[in-house]
Amino acid sequence: MKKSKKLFSTFKHIPRLNFSILPTPLHNLDNLSNKWDRNLYCKRDDMTGFAFGGNKTRKLDYLIKDALNKGYDSIVTFGSNQSNWCRMTGAAGSVSGMDVHLILAGLKPEKPTANIKLDLLCGARIIHLDTEEEHLLEEAALEHVEKLKKEGYKPYYLAVGGSNAIGALGYVNAFCEILEFSEKTGICFSKIIVATGSSGTQAGLIAGQLISGWEGSVIGMSVSRKREEQEEKVLQVVMDTCQLLNIQCKTDIAKKFTTVDDNYLGEGYRINTKDCEKAIELFAREEGIFLDEVYTGKAAAGLIDYLNKGKIRKSENVLFLHTGGNIQLFE
Ligand SMILES: Cc1ncc(COP(=O)(O)O)c(C=O)c1O
């Protein structure tokens, strides 16, 4: 049986919505490949279509369906002031007839730009908190859930980034698309390079890898944490996703497949680096692809450094997963 078929059979019974326009394109990066004499490809999850696209639509396909099936009438979540996750949750909730309450990190800007402008356009209700501390934002979001319950609502709480087992299914599905591409074209990848933050994207890909038996590595370029902490976070979601799909998987085996590189993080989340800036410029000028300064630019900086350091061989096919986020360029 083809690997993609085997994988698909494990999650096809789980219902989802169709916000995402799938499969997303996967194409060669001609100029960058020529520049380094390597075989580089890009999967365009910046083109998932819904609400300007990006990786979160795949997660929301599953999460919003779950919320609707369980009879929830509203959504509460949190994120950074310019959160892609919050923008897409705002749109997905609104389209599905649910009020969306967003707890955003940082003061209300004088003029709403980029994602905040789009949150408001979708009718999301925003509470601005003057902190960047994740545990304080989470606490405030959970308090808001309790407040809404007292008012008679049934709110669905979503952890930041939609990174739980249900959300990660979106990336088990994306992994299935990558396998299908390889089976159709004969182009097999040895490495998938992706930005990793709240962890669900990389975790879904790794769960797909473990279930299908794909022999390659999914390398998460960390955008917010040191390697050890991020690997632990990813591993937890991998295990939860396998459990949701009734797949037996030993933690020590999943751990071997969980690889995070924090060398391109710089001073931290949302703090730009010179290499990230250069990568954004390179992708724009060589490929006409726009990246962002928080996620994909840092992942691309990692890819470019691997190329410069000879960590990618001529015989390899390497896939860069573009997870979206370029609305950030309009902040
Ligand atoms: C554009 C973009 N890329 C990558 C990520 C990281 O994905 P994850 O949070 O699933 O690790 C995010 C998360 O917000 C994102 O907005």
The ligand as an ORCA input file, in Angstrom:
! r2SCAN-3c Opt
* xyz 0 1
  C       3.217     32.280      9.663
  C       3.461     31.273     10.708
  N       4.372     30.319     10.484
  C       4.657     29.383     11.410
  C       4.008     29.372     12.623
  C       4.382     28.320     13.608
  O       3.450     27.273     13.603
  P       3.124     26.539     14.950
  O       2.582     27.575     15.884
  O       2.152     25.502     14.593
  O       4.400     25.990     15.469
  C       3.030     30.345     12.899
  C       2.357     30.384     14.188
  O       1.726     31.322     14.595
  C       2.743     31.313     11.914
  O       1.827     32.278     12.124
*
